[in-house]
Amino acid sequence: MKKVLIIEDDKDISKLLQIHLADMGFEAHPVFNGKEGLLEATNTSYDFIILDIMLPEMDGFEVCRQLRMDKNHTPILMLTSKSEEIDKVVGLETGADDYMTKPFSIRELEARVKAIMRRSVLAQPSANDQTDRKIEIDNLLIEPERRSVKKNGERLSLTPKEFDLLVLLASNPGRTYSRMDLLNEVWNYDFEGYEHTVNSHINRLRGKVEDDINDPTFILTAWGVGYRFREF
């Protein structure tokens, strides 16, 4: 049975989530504050996490940020009572896989959870994958299966979305992606209106992989269109 961690301080909403997730065949474990949620997510393996933003002791943004910094790649559905654009953007940039605004319908919840689980399965390497596949260009070494990136032999610390962006671009050198293309490919969702999320991720990624962020040699800008990785 798939396991889901619910980090939500509203016990009525938490109970509602538990009931409907149980109907979908999930075993749900509730936690009611951010610090306890972070500890539980760190010490126990879950198939995905439902994470509220407004939490006592530690907010959802910080929980998500710390999990990603600790290389925890468990899919996260961020839940918020706010509808402001900034909350959605910050949630995505801290490493959340999707977000849902309260109040929400049970049908929407089911659709989001199924989409997250489907993407999670597709992201798992199959037995036919080439486990030694590497991308090496100049002083940059990318090992997708190990989720490792090294520059001059030193391992870089990338967020999950920065890593996914880099692998997508480097796996398709010379191909130009629009910002909407990258949102759909990397975030697996049509976040129309949040193209600047891609810009900020690209800028941070360049700061880590490029020798000179003002004169990039790996991740190039296709003016008026989007971004591409240089051909090699």
C-alpha angles and dihedrals in degrees: 000000000000115000126219128188115215114201102186128133096202101088094198091056091043091053091048090052092048092052095050095041089052088053087054091053100259129133105226126201117193127212122178107204137042101245093049089046092053091049093048093047090049097048101037131051115238132177092225142345132229105206128188117211100215104062135149119253095008128020124232094253091060093044090053093044093052093046091053092045088054090054092251104153098181108142112257127206106195117213124200140168089212125086099192114130093232092063092053093046094047090048092053093045093052089057107270115151097212141349136216127196122223129268094050135166122245088236090057091048091052092048093050094046093048091048092051092049092046092052090046091056092047090051093058114098113247126224088256094057118111099246092193094054110138136174113213125178126161107312094344124097120185120188106184098187092051091041087230131144122184130186117194087348094304118116114239124221107232129171115239092257093046089052093047091049092051094048093048093050096041092047089058106040114191094015114123118221124195118223090254090051090055093046090053095043100042103028092033091219137090101249094173111188095029099086090126087068086070091049093054092047092049091050092051091045092051089051088061104038103030125079089214118022089198092056106034119191100182109036108042130190118237097206114235092005116055137261141321138182115241117258118254 
